[in-house]
Amino acid sequence: MENKLKRIRKESKLTQIELSERSGVSLPTIRRAEAGNNVSVPVLLKLSKTLNASIESLIGGGSDSASDNQTSG
């Protein structure tokens, strides 16, 4: 998860602090997620919504593009 989440966050031009503020996920949790630690499903939902990316793309599967996420539902 670490490389995917960090890459998608950077592609969205967000810092960890900005992602935390926009998603409502604490900064330490974002840092742990980017370091490869497991996070809960509710956290993944918040991050995926904020980054406009599928949960699958955040955890290593699926497409990373926002347009693919929009077409999936």
N, CA, C and O atoms as a Maestro MAE file, in Angstrom:
{
 s_m_m2io_version
 :::
 2.0.0
}

f_m_ct {
 s_m_title
 :::
 protein
 m_atom[292] {
  # First column is atom index #
  i_m_mmod_type
  r_m_x_coord
  r_m_y_coord
  r_m_z_coord
  i_m_residue_number
  s_m_chain_name
  s_m_pdb_residue_name
  s_m_pdb_atom_name
  i_m_atomic_number
  :::
  1 25 0.821 -1.195 0.000 1 A "MET " " N  " 7
  2 3 0.000 0.000 0.000 1 A "MET " " CA " 6
  3 2 0.860 1.252 0.000 1 A "MET " " C  " 6
  4 15 0.459 2.280 -0.547 1 A "MET " " O  " 8
  5 25 2.031 1.177 0.604 2 A "GLU " " N  " 7
  6 3 2.815 2.378 0.795 2 A "GLU " " CA " 6
  7 2 3.094 3.131 -0.499 2 A "GLU " " C  " 6
  8 15 2.867 4.339 -0.562 2 A "GLU " " O  " 8
  9 25 3.574 2.455 -1.520 3 A "ASN " " N  " 7
  10 3 3.926 3.147 -2.748 3 A "ASN " " CA " 6
  11 2 2.704 3.664 -3.489 3 A "ASN " " C  " 6
  12 15 2.736 4.760 -4.048 3 A "ASN " " O  " 8
  13 25 1.649 2.901 -3.498 4 A "LYS " " N  " 7
  14 3 0.431 3.308 -4.210 4 A "LYS " " CA " 6
  15 2 -0.193 4.543 -3.572 4 A "LYS " " C  " 6
  16 15 -0.468 5.524 -4.263 4 A "LYS " " O  " 8
  17 25 -0.414 4.505 -2.290 5 A "LEU " " N  " 7
  18 3 -1.057 5.629 -1.619 5 A "LEU " " CA " 6
  19 2 -0.216 6.896 -1.761 5 A "LEU " " C  " 6
  20 15 -0.742 7.957 -2.097 5 A "LEU " " O  " 8
  21 25 1.053 6.790 -1.512 6 A "LYS " " N  " 7
  22 3 1.926 7.961 -1.603 6 A "LYS " " CA " 6
  23 2 1.949 8.507 -3.025 6 A "LYS " " C  " 6
  24 15 1.889 9.720 -3.227 6 A "LYS " " O  " 8
  25 25 2.036 7.617 -4.011 7 A "ARG " " N  " 7
  26 3 2.080 8.051 -5.408 7 A "ARG " " CA " 6
  27 2 0.777 8.737 -5.799 7 A "ARG " " C  " 6
  28 15 0.795 9.784 -6.446 7 A "ARG " " O  " 8
  29 25 -0.345 8.156 -5.411 8 A "ILE " " N  " 7
  30 3 -1.641 8.751 -5.758 8 A "ILE " " CA " 6
  31 2 -1.816 10.090 -5.043 8 A "ILE " " C  " 6
  32 15 -2.347 11.039 -5.621 8 A "ILE " " O  " 8
  33 25 -1.373 10.169 -3.797 9 A "ARG " " N  " 7
  34 3 -1.453 11.441 -3.074 9 A "ARG " " CA " 6
  35 2 -0.627 12.514 -3.769 9 A "ARG " " C  " 6
  36 15 -1.078 13.647 -3.937 9 A "ARG " " O  " 8
  37 25 0.582 12.149 -4.171 10 A "LYS " " N  " 7
  38 3 1.448 13.119 -4.841 10 A "LYS " " CA " 6
  39 2 0.902 13.508 -6.214 10 A "LYS " " C  " 6
  40 15 1.013 14.665 -6.621 10 A "LYS " " O  " 8
  41 25 0.308 12.543 -6.933 11 A "GLU " " N  " 7
  42 3 -0.316 12.862 -8.215 11 A "GLU " " CA " 6
  43 2 -1.468 13.839 -8.028 11 A "GLU " " C  " 6
  44 15 -1.772 14.630 -8.921 11 A "GLU " " O  " 8
  45 25 -2.104 13.782 -6.867 12 A "SER " " N  " 7
  46 3 -3.195 14.702 -6.541 12 A "SER " " CA " 6
  47 2 -2.665 16.032 -6.015 12 A "SER " " C  " 6
  48 15 -3.435 16.929 -5.673 12 A "SER " " O  " 8
  49 25 -1.347 16.144 -5.956 13 A "LYS " " N  " 7
  50 3 -0.677 17.355 -5.498 13 A "LYS " " CA " 6
  51 2 -1.086 17.746 -4.073 13 A "LYS " " C  " 6
  52 15 -1.332 18.914 -3.772 13 A "LYS " " O  " 8
  53 25 -1.147 16.735 -3.218 14 A "LEU " " N  " 7
  54 3 -1.500 16.958 -1.822 14 A "LEU " " CA " 6
  55 2 -0.335 16.555 -0.923 14 A "LEU " " C  " 6
  56 15 0.359 15.573 -1.186 14 A "LEU " " O  " 8
  57 25 -0.137 17.319 0.128 15 A "THR " " N  " 7
  58 3 0.800 16.902 1.171 15 A "THR " " CA " 6
  59 2 0.056 15.953 2.101 15 A "THR " " C  " 6
  60 15 -1.164 15.818 2.015 15 A "THR " " O  " 8
  61 25 0.791 15.302 2.984 16 A "GLN " " N  " 7
  62 3 0.143 14.447 3.978 16 A "GLN " " CA " 6
  63 2 -0.797 15.272 4.852 16 A "GLN " " C  " 6
  64 15 -1.887 14.816 5.198 16 A "GLN " " O  " 8
  65 25 -0.380 16.473 5.207 17 A "ILE " " N  " 7
  66 3 -1.215 17.344 6.048 17 A "ILE " " CA " 6
  67 2 -2.502 17.714 5.324 17 A "ILE " " C  " 6
  68 15 -3.580 17.675 5.918 17 A "ILE " " O  " 8
  69 25 -2.400 18.072 4.048 18 A "GLU " " N  " 7
  70 3 -3.593 18.432 3.274 18 A "GLU " " CA " 6
  71 2 -4.541 17.245 3.137 18 A "GLU " " C  " 6
  72 15 -5.757 17.395 3.254 18 A "GLU " " O  " 8
  73 25 -3.972 16.056 2.887 19 A "LEU " " N  " 7
  74 3 -4.810 14.860 2.789 19 A "LEU " " CA " 6
  75 2 -5.506 14.595 4.115 19 A "LEU " " C  " 6
  76 15 -6.680 14.225 4.140 19 A "LEU " " O  " 8
  77 25 -4.798 14.782 5.199 20 A "SER " " N  " 7
  78 3 -5.393 14.590 6.517 20 A "SER " " CA " 6
  79 2 -6.559 15.547 6.736 20 A "SER " " C  " 6
  80 15 -7.634 15.138 7.176 20 A "SER " " O  " 8
  81 25 -6.342 16.817 6.427 21 A "GLU " " N  " 7
  82 3 -7.386 17.825 6.628 21 A "GLU " " CA " 6
  83 2 -8.605 17.562 5.751 21 A "GLU " " C  " 6
  84 15 -9.741 17.692 6.207 21 A "GLU " " O  " 8
  85 25 -8.374 17.195 4.507 22 A "ARG " " N  " 7
  86 3 -9.487 16.979 3.571 22 A "ARG " " CA " 6
  87 2 -10.240 15.691 3.828 22 A "ARG " " C  " 6
  88 15 -11.452 15.622 3.619 22 A "ARG " " O  " 8
  89 25 -9.534 14.676 4.278 23 A "SER " " N  " 7
  90 3 -10.162 13.361 4.447 23 A "SER " " CA " 6
  91 2 -10.712 13.131 5.850 23 A "SER " " C  " 6
  92 15 -11.595 12.294 6.041 23 A "SER " " O  " 8
  93 25 -10.200 13.860 6.821 24 A "GLY " " N  " 7
  94 3 -10.592 13.611 8.200 24 A "GLY " " CA " 6
  95 2 -9.839 12.444 8.830 24 A "GLY " " C  " 6
  96 15 -10.194 11.984 9.915 24 A "GLY " " O  " 8
  97 25 -8.807 11.972 8.154 25 A "VAL " " N  " 7
  98 3 -7.966 10.890 8.661 25 A "VAL " " CA " 6
  99 2 -6.762 11.537 9.348 25 A "VAL " " C  " 6
  100 15 -6.157 12.460 8.803 25 A "VAL " " O  " 8
  101 25 -6.421 11.060 10.525 26 A "SER " " N  " 7
  102 3 -5.324 11.687 11.263 26 A "SER " " CA " 6
  103 2 -4.001 11.557 10.508 26 A "SER " " C  " 6
  104 15 -3.778 10.605 9.761 26 A "SER " " O  " 8
  105 25 -3.140 12.537 10.727 27 A "LEU " " N  " 7
  106 3 -1.826 12.533 10.088 27 A "LEU " " CA " 6
  107 2 -1.012 11.293 10.447 27 A "LEU " " C  " 6
  108 15 -0.404 10.694 9.559 27 A "LEU " " O  " 8
  109 25 -0.979 10.888 11.716 28 A "PRO " " N  " 7
  110 3 -0.236 9.655 12.028 28 A "PRO " " CA " 6
  111 2 -0.767 8.423 11.276 28 A "PRO " " C  " 6
  112 15 0.011 7.552 10.885 28 A "PRO " " O  " 8
  113 25 -2.074 8.353 11.079 29 A "THR " " N  " 7
  114 3 -2.654 7.223 10.346 29 A "THR " " CA " 6
  115 2 -2.224 7.254 8.886 29 A "THR " " C  " 6
  116 15 -1.905 6.212 8.312 29 A "THR " " O  " 8
  117 25 -2.213 8.430 8.285 30 A "ILE " " N  " 7
  118 3 -1.760 8.551 6.891 30 A "ILE " " CA " 6
  119 2 -0.293 8.149 6.793 30 A "ILE " " C  " 6
  120 15 0.097 7.439 5.866 30 A "ILE " " O  " 8
  121 25 0.505 8.591 7.728 31 A "ARG " " N  " 7
  122 3 1.931 8.234 7.720 31 A "ARG " " CA " 6
  123 2 2.124 6.727 7.873 31 A "ARG " " C  " 6
  124 15 2.969 6.131 7.204 31 A "ARG " " O  " 8
  125 25 1.335 6.115 8.758 32 A "ARG " " N  " 7
  126 3 1.425 4.653 8.927 32 A "ARG " " CA " 6
  127 2 1.004 3.933 7.650 32 A "ARG " " C  " 6
  128 15 1.634 2.955 7.247 32 A "ARG " " O  " 8
  129 25 -0.053 4.414 7.018 33 A "ALA " " N  " 7
  130 3 -0.532 3.783 5.785 33 A "ALA " " CA " 6
  131 2 0.524 3.885 4.692 33 A "ALA " " C  " 6
  132 15 0.771 2.918 3.971 33 A "ALA " " O  " 8
  133 25 1.145 5.053 4.569 34 A "GLU " " N  " 7
  134 3 2.179 5.220 3.547 34 A "GLU " " CA " 6
  135 2 3.428 4.417 3.867 34 A "GLU " " C  " 6
  136 15 4.215 4.110 2.971 34 A "GLU " " O  " 8
  137 25 3.616 4.079 5.122 35 A "ALA " " N  " 7
  138 3 4.756 3.249 5.524 35 A "ALA " " CA " 6
  139 2 4.482 1.764 5.312 35 A "ALA " " C  " 6
  140 15 5.363 0.928 5.514 35 A "ALA " " O  " 8
  141 25 3.248 1.438 4.900 36 A "GLY " " N  " 7
  142 3 2.924 0.056 4.601 36 A "GLY " " CA " 6
  143 2 2.146 -0.667 5.664 36 A "GLY " " C  " 6
  144 15 1.895 -1.865 5.535 36 A "GLY " " O  " 8
  145 25 1.752 0.031 6.719 37 A "ASN " " N  " 7
  146 3 0.954 -0.607 7.768 37 A "ASN " " CA " 6
  147 2 -0.501 -0.711 7.344 37 A "ASN " " C  " 6
  148 15 -0.988 0.096 6.552 37 A "ASN " " O  " 8
  149 25 -1.184 -1.703 7.873 38 A "ASN " " N  " 7
  150 3 -2.597 -1.891 7.560 38 A "ASN " " CA " 6
  151 2 -3.438 -0.787 8.192 38 A "ASN " " C  " 6
  152 15 -3.150 -0.310 9.290 38 A "ASN " " O  " 8
  153 25 -4.484 -0.396 7.470 39 A "VAL " " N  " 7
  154 3 -5.444 0.572 7.998 39 A "VAL " " CA " 6
  155 2 -6.838 -0.012 7.850 39 A "VAL " " C  " 6
  156 15 -7.049 -0.946 7.077 39 A "VAL " " O  " 8
  157 25 -7.779 0.536 8.586 40 A "SER " " N  " 7
  158 3 -9.142 0.007 8.580 40 A "SER " " CA " 6
  159 2 -9.882 0.360 7.293 40 A "SER " " C  " 6
  160 15 -9.486 1.260 6.552 40 A "SER " " O  " 8
  161 25 -10.949 -0.361 7.055 41 A "VAL " " N  " 7
  162 3 -11.787 -0.112 5.880 41 A "VAL " " CA " 6
  163 2 -12.370 1.307 5.902 41 A "VAL " " C  " 6
  164 15 -12.357 1.970 4.865 41 A "VAL " " O  " 8
  165 25 -12.881 1.800 7.039 42 A "PRO " " N  " 7
  166 3 -13.387 3.184 7.036 42 A "PRO " " CA " 6
  167 2 -12.319 4.206 6.646 42 A "PRO " " C  " 6
  168 15 -12.628 5.192 5.978 42 A "PRO " " O  " 8
  169 25 -11.079 3.985 7.050 43 A "VAL " " N  " 7
  170 3 -9.991 4.884 6.657 43 A "VAL " " CA " 6
  171 2 -9.763 4.795 5.153 43 A "VAL " " C  " 6
  172 15 -9.611 5.816 4.482 43 A "VAL " " O  " 8
  173 25 -9.741 3.582 4.628 44 A "LEU " " N  " 7
  174 3 -9.571 3.411 3.186 44 A "LEU " " CA " 6
  175 2 -10.689 4.100 2.405 44 A "LEU " " C  " 6
  176 15 -10.442 4.700 1.359 44 A "LEU " " O  " 8
  177 25 -11.907 4.013 2.911 45 A "LEU " " N  " 7
  178 3 -13.029 4.676 2.245 45 A "LEU " " CA " 6
  179 2 -12.829 6.187 2.207 45 A "LEU " " C  " 6
  180 15 -13.047 6.816 1.171 45 A "LEU " " O  " 8
  181 25 -12.418 6.768 3.321 46 A "LYS " " N  " 7
  182 3 -12.187 8.212 3.375 46 A "LYS " " CA " 6
  183 2 -11.075 8.629 2.424 46 A "LYS " " C  " 6
  184 15 -11.202 9.622 1.708 46 A "LYS " " O  " 8
  185 25 -9.990 7.873 2.418 47 A "LEU " " N  " 7
  186 3 -8.870 8.205 1.545 47 A "LEU " " CA " 6
  187 2 -9.237 8.052 0.076 47 A "LEU " " C  " 6
  188 15 -8.876 8.892 -0.747 47 A "LEU " " O  " 8
  189 25 -9.951 6.986 -0.253 48 A "SER " " N  " 7
  190 3 -10.326 6.771 -1.650 48 A "SER " " CA " 6
  191 2 -11.260 7.870 -2.139 48 A "SER " " C  " 6
  192 15 -11.139 8.330 -3.274 48 A "SER " " O  " 8
  193 25 -12.183 8.288 -1.293 49 A "LYS " " N  " 7
  194 3 -13.097 9.361 -1.675 49 A "LYS " " CA " 6
  195 2 -12.350 10.676 -1.873 49 A "LYS " " C  " 6
  196 15 -12.579 11.387 -2.852 49 A "LYS " " O  " 8
  197 25 -11.469 10.990 -0.950 50 A "THR " " N  " 7
  198 3 -10.718 12.239 -1.023 50 A "THR " " CA " 6
  199 2 -9.786 12.265 -2.232 50 A "THR " " C  " 6
  200 15 -9.643 13.296 -2.890 50 A "THR " " O  " 8
  201 25 -9.156 11.133 -2.521 51 A "LEU " " N  " 7
  202 3 -8.211 11.064 -3.636 51 A "LEU " " CA " 6
  203 2 -8.877 10.710 -4.956 51 A "LEU " " C  " 6
  204 15 -8.214 10.652 -5.991 51 A "LEU " " O  " 8
  205 25 -10.185 10.473 -4.926 52 A "ASN " " N  " 7
  206 3 -10.929 10.075 -6.117 52 A "ASN " " CA " 6
  207 2 -10.271 8.857 -6.781 52 A "ASN " " C  " 6
  208 15 -10.056 8.821 -7.993 52 A "ASN " " O  " 8
  209 25 -9.966 7.881 -5.953 53 A "ALA " " N  " 7
  210 3 -9.323 6.654 -6.414 53 A "ALA " " CA " 6
  211 2 -10.029 5.470 -5.768 53 A "ALA " " C  " 6
  212 15 -10.582 5.593 -4.675 53 A "ALA " " O  " 8
  213 25 -10.012 4.348 -6.427 54 A "SER " " N  " 7
  214 3 -10.655 3.169 -5.860 54 A "SER " " CA " 6
  215 2 -9.827 2.625 -4.695 54 A "SER " " C  " 6
  216 15 -8.615 2.827 -4.625 54 A "SER " " O  " 8
  217 25 -10.501 1.941 -3.799 55 A "ILE " " N  " 7
  218 3 -9.787 1.286 -2.699 55 A "ILE " " CA " 6
  219 2 -8.789 0.292 -3.274 55 A "ILE " " C  " 6
  220 15 -7.675 0.161 -2.768 55 A "ILE " " O  " 8
  221 25 -9.183 -0.399 -4.318 56 A "GLU " " N  " 7
  222 3 -8.294 -1.380 -4.937 56 A "GLU " " CA " 6
  223 2 -6.994 -0.727 -5.398 56 A "GLU " " C  " 6
  224 15 -5.921 -1.315 -5.256 56 A "GLU " " O  " 8
  225 25 -7.082 0.487 -5.949 57 A "SER " " N  " 7
  226 3 -5.862 1.154 -6.413 57 A "SER " " CA " 6
  227 2 -4.981 1.569 -5.242 57 A "SER " " C  " 6
  228 15 -3.757 1.598 -5.368 57 A "SER " " O  " 8
  229 25 -5.590 1.888 -4.106 58 A "LEU " " N  " 7
  230 3 -4.812 2.287 -2.936 58 A "LEU " " CA " 6
  231 2 -4.075 1.122 -2.305 58 A "LEU " " C  " 6
  232 15 -2.994 1.299 -1.742 58 A "LEU " " O  " 8
  233 25 -4.655 -0.074 -2.394 59 A "ILE " " N  " 7
  234 3 -4.029 -1.229 -1.745 59 A "ILE " " CA " 6
  235 2 -3.253 -2.106 -2.714 59 A "ILE " " C  " 6
  236 15 -2.725 -3.148 -2.326 59 A "ILE " " O  " 8
  237 25 -3.181 -1.686 -3.981 60 A "GLY " " N  " 7
  238 3 -2.299 -2.378 -4.883 60 A "GLY " " CA " 6
  239 2 -2.934 -3.063 -6.066 60 A "GLY " " C  " 6
  240 15 -2.216 -3.564 -6.931 60 A "GLY " " O  " 8
  241 25 -4.248 -3.107 -6.141 61 A "GLY " " N  " 7
  242 3 -4.896 -3.718 -7.288 61 A "GLY " " CA " 6
  243 2 -5.718 -2.706 -8.036 61 A "GLY " " C  " 6
  244 15 -5.935 -1.598 -7.545 61 A "GLY " " O  " 8
  245 25 -6.171 -3.055 -9.190 62 A "GLY " " N  " 7
  246 3 -7.071 -2.185 -9.935 62 A "GLY " " CA " 6
  247 2 -6.370 -1.011 -10.569 62 A "GLY " " C  " 6
  248 15 -5.142 -0.915 -10.560 62 A "GLY " " O  " 8
  249 25 -7.168 -0.120 -11.119 63 A "SER " " N  " 7
  250 3 -6.668 1.034 -11.831 63 A "SER " " CA " 6
  251 2 -6.504 2.208 -10.882 63 A "SER " " C  " 6
  252 15 -7.237 2.327 -9.901 63 A "SER " " O  " 8
  253 25 -5.541 3.079 -11.174 64 A "ASP " " N  " 7
  254 3 -5.293 4.240 -10.339 64 A "ASP " " CA " 6
  255 2 -6.008 5.485 -10.831 64 A "ASP " " C  " 6
  256 15 -6.071 6.484 -10.114 64 A "ASP " " O  " 8
  257 25 -6.543 5.444 -12.029 65 A "SER " " N  " 7
  258 3 -7.065 6.688 -12.594 65 A "SER " " CA " 6
  259 2 -8.414 7.047 -12.039 65 A "SER " " C  " 6
  260 15 -9.244 6.185 -11.752 65 A "SER " " O  " 8
  261 25 -8.618 8.334 -11.893 66 A "ALA " " N  " 7
  262 3 -9.895 8.832 -11.380 66 A "ALA " " CA " 6
  263 2 -11.025 8.514 -12.352 66 A "ALA " " C  " 6
  264 15 -12.144 8.225 -11.930 66 A "ALA " " O  " 8
  265 25 -10.740 8.565 -13.643 67 A "SER " " N  " 7
  266 3 -11.797 8.317 -14.615 67 A "SER " " CA " 6
  267 2 -12.284 6.872 -14.547 67 A "SER " " C  " 6
  268 15 -13.475 6.617 -14.724 67 A "SER " " O  " 8
  269 25 -11.378 5.922 -14.293 68 A "ASP " " N  " 7
  270 3 -11.795 4.533 -14.149 68 A "ASP " " CA " 6
  271 2 -12.649 4.352 -12.904 68 A "ASP " " C  " 6
  272 15 -13.592 3.561 -12.908 68 A "ASP " " O  " 8
  273 25 -12.327 5.077 -11.842 69 A "ASN " " N  " 7
  274 3 -13.112 4.999 -10.609 69 A "ASN " " CA " 6
  275 2 -14.520 5.524 -10.845 69 A "ASN " " C  " 6
  276 15 -15.487 4.971 -10.321 69 A "ASN " " O  " 8
  277 25 -14.637 6.576 -11.622 70 A "GLN " " N  " 7
  278 3 -15.945 7.168 -11.874 70 A "GLN " " CA " 6
  279 2 -16.820 6.246 -12.714 70 A "GLN " " C  " 6
  280 15 -18.037 6.210 -12.533 70 A "GLN " " O  " 8
  281 25 -16.208 5.501 -13.630 71 A "THR " " N  " 7
  282 3 -17.005 4.626 -14.483 71 A "THR " " CA " 6
  283 2 -17.434 3.358 -13.764 71 A "THR " " C  " 6
  284 15 -18.338 2.659 -14.221 71 A "THR " " O  " 8
  285 25 -16.784 3.052 -12.626 72 A "SER " " N  " 7
  286 3 -17.118 1.815 -11.934 72 A "SER " " CA " 6
  287 2 -18.314 1.963 -11.003 72 A "SER " " C  " 6
  288 15 -18.782 0.976 -10.435 72 A "SER " " O  " 8
  289 25 -18.802 3.159 -10.844 73 A "GLY " " N  " 7
  290 3 -19.988 3.244 -10.011 73 A "GLY " " CA " 6
  291 2 -20.012 4.469 -9.265 73 A "GLY " " C  " 6
  292 15 -20.949 4.710 -8.504 73 A "GLY " " O  " 8
  :::
 }
 m_bond[291] {
  # First column is bond index #
  i_m_from
  i_m_to
  i_m_order
  :::
  1 1 2 1
  2 2 3 1
  3 3 4 2
  4 3 5 1
  5 5 6 1
  6 6 7 1
  7 7 8 2
  8 7 9 1
  9 9 10 1
  10 10 11 1
  11 11 12 2
  12 11 13 1
  13 13 14 1
  14 14 15 1
  15 15 16 2
  16 15 17 1
  17 17 18 1
  18 18 19 1
  19 19 20 2
  20 19 21 1
  21 21 22 1
  22 22 23 1
  23 23 24 2
  24 23 25 1
  25 25 26 1
  26 26 27 1
  27 27 28 2
  28 27 29 1
  29 29 30 1
  30 30 31 1
  31 31 32 2
  32 31 33 1
  33 33 34 1
  34 34 35 1
  35 35 36 2
  36 35 37 1
  37 37 38 1
  38 38 39 1
  39 39 40 2
  40 39 41 1
  41 41 42 1
  42 42 43 1
  43 43 44 2
  44 43 45 1
  45 45 46 1
  46 46 47 1
  47 47 48 2
  48 47 49 1
  49 49 50 1
  50 50 51 1
  51 51 52 2
  52 51 53 1
  53 53 54 1
  54 54 55 1
  55 55 56 2
  56 55 57 1
  57 57 58 1
  58 58 59 1
  59 59 60 2
  60 59 61 1
  61 61 62 1
  62 62 63 1
  63 63 64 2
  64 63 65 1
  65 65 66 1
  66 66 67 1
  67 67 68 2
  68 67 69 1
  69 69 70 1
  70 70 71 1
  71 71 72 2
  72 71 73 1
  73 73 74 1
  74 74 75 1
  75 75 76 2
  76 75 77 1
  77 77 78 1
  78 78 79 1
  79 79 80 2
  80 79 81 1
  81 81 82 1
  82 82 83 1
  83 83 84 2
  84 83 85 1
  85 85 86 1
  86 86 87 1
  87 87 88 2
  88 87 89 1
  89 89 90 1
  90 90 91 1
  91 91 92 2
  92 91 93 1
  93 93 94 1
  94 94 95 1
  95 95 96 2
  96 95 97 1
  97 97 98 1
  98 98 99 1
  99 99 100 2
  100 99 101 1
  101 101 102 1
  102 102 103 1
  103 103 104 2
  104 103 105 1
  105 105 106 1
  106 106 107 1
  107 107 108 2
  108 107 109 1
  109 109 110 1
  110 110 111 1
  111 111 112 2
  112 111 113 1
  113 113 114 1
  114 114 115 1
  115 115 116 2
  116 115 117 1
  117 117 118 1
  118 118 119 1
  119 119 120 2
  120 119 121 1
  121 121 122 1
  122 122 123 1
  123 123 124 2
  124 123 125 1
  125 125 126 1
  126 126 127 1
  127 127 128 2
  128 127 129 1
  129 129 130 1
  130 130 131 1
  131 131 132 2
  132 131 133 1
  133 133 134 1
  134 134 135 1
  135 135 136 2
  136 135 137 1
  137 137 138 1
  138 138 139 1
  139 139 140 2
  140 139 141 1
  141 141 142 1
  142 142 143 1
  143 143 144 2
  144 143 145 1
  145 145 146 1
  146 146 147 1
  147 147 148 2
  148 147 149 1
  149 149 150 1
  150 150 151 1
  151 151 152 2
  152 151 153 1
  153 153 154 1
  154 154 155 1
  155 155 156 2
  156 155 157 1
  157 157 158 1
  158 158 159 1
  159 159 160 2
  160 159 161 1
  161 161 162 1
  162 162 163 1
  163 163 164 2
  164 163 165 1
  165 165 166 1
  166 166 167 1
  167 167 168 2
  168 167 169 1
  169 169 170 1
  170 170 171 1
  171 171 172 2
  172 171 173 1
  173 173 174 1
  174 174 175 1
  175 175 176 2
  176 175 177 1
  177 177 178 1
  178 178 179 1
  179 179 180 2
  180 179 181 1
  181 181 182 1
  182 182 183 1
  183 183 184 2
  184 183 185 1
  185 185 186 1
  186 186 187 1
  187 187 188 2
  188 187 189 1
  189 189 190 1
  190 190 191 1
  191 191 192 2
  192 191 193 1
  193 193 194 1
  194 194 195 1
  195 195 196 2
  196 195 197 1
  197 197 198 1
  198 198 199 1
  199 199 200 2
  200 199 201 1
  201 201 202 1
  202 202 203 1
  203 203 204 2
  204 203 205 1
  205 205 206 1
  206 206 207 1
  207 207 208 2
  208 207 209 1
  209 209 210 1
  210 210 211 1
  211 211 212 2
  212 211 213 1
  213 213 214 1
  214 214 215 1
  215 215 216 2
  216 215 217 1
  217 217 218 1
  218 218 219 1
  219 219 220 2
  220 219 221 1
  221 221 222 1
  222 222 223 1
  223 223 224 2
  224 223 225 1
  225 225 226 1
  226 226 227 1
  227 227 228 2
  228 227 229 1
  229 229 230 1
  230 230 231 1
  231 231 232 2
  232 231 233 1
  233 233 234 1
  234 234 235 1
  235 235 236 2
  236 235 237 1
  237 237 238 1
  238 238 239 1
  239 239 240 2
  240 239 241 1
  241 241 242 1
  242 242 243 1
  243 243 244 2
  244 243 245 1
  245 245 246 1
  246 246 247 1
  247 247 248 2
  248 247 249 1
  249 249 250 1
  250 250 251 1
  251 251 252 2
  252 251 253 1
  253 253 254 1
  254 254 255 1
  255 255 256 2
  256 255 257 1
  257 257 258 1
  258 258 259 1
  259 259 260 2
  260 259 261 1
  261 261 262 1
  262 262 263 1
  263 263 264 2
  264 263 265 1
  265 265 266 1
  266 266 267 1
  267 267 268 2
  268 267 269 1
  269 269 270 1
  270 270 271 1
  271 271 272 2
  272 271 273 1
  273 273 274 1
  274 274 275 1
  275 275 276 2
  276 275 277 1
  277 277 278 1
  278 278 279 1
  279 279 280 2
  280 279 281 1
  281 281 282 1
  282 282 283 1
  283 283 284 2
  284 283 285 1
  285 285 286 1
  286 286 287 1
  287 287 288 2
  288 287 289 1
  289 289 290 1
  290 290 291 1
  291 291 292 2
  :::
 }
}
